[in-house]
């Protein structure tokens, strides 16, 4: 059940990134109402699984969907 909820959140992040062209950590925090650390963890997982790609560093970091 927990896996299902987490997967739904990850899918929501990926869909939003695709819709906008990219997504930031702040946008994930607002979208899912989660902490900075949780948003970072979700984005790291999506990057690791190859659904998003990190572009830029620190404040300018954005995540773009992988085609």
Residue pairs with C-beta under 8 A, 6 or more apart in sequence:
9 32
9 42
10 42
10 45
10 46
10 51
12 31
12 32
13 23
13 28
13 31
13 32
13 42
13 43
13 46
13 52
14 46
14 51
14 52
14 65
16 23
16 27
16 31
17 23
17 52
17 63
17 64
17 65
18 65
20 27
21 64
21 65
22 55
22 62
22 63
22 64
22 65
23 43
23 52
23 62
23 63
24 61
24 62
24 63
25 36
25 39
25 40
25 43
25 61
26 39
28 34
28 39
28 42
28 43
29 35
29 36
29 38
29 39
32 38
32 39
32 42
34 42
43 52
43 54
43 63
46 52
46 63
47 53
47 54
47 63
50 66
51 65
51 66
52 63
52 64
52 65
52 66
53 63
53 64
53 65
53 66
54 61
54 62
54 63
55 61
55 62
55 63
55 64
56 62
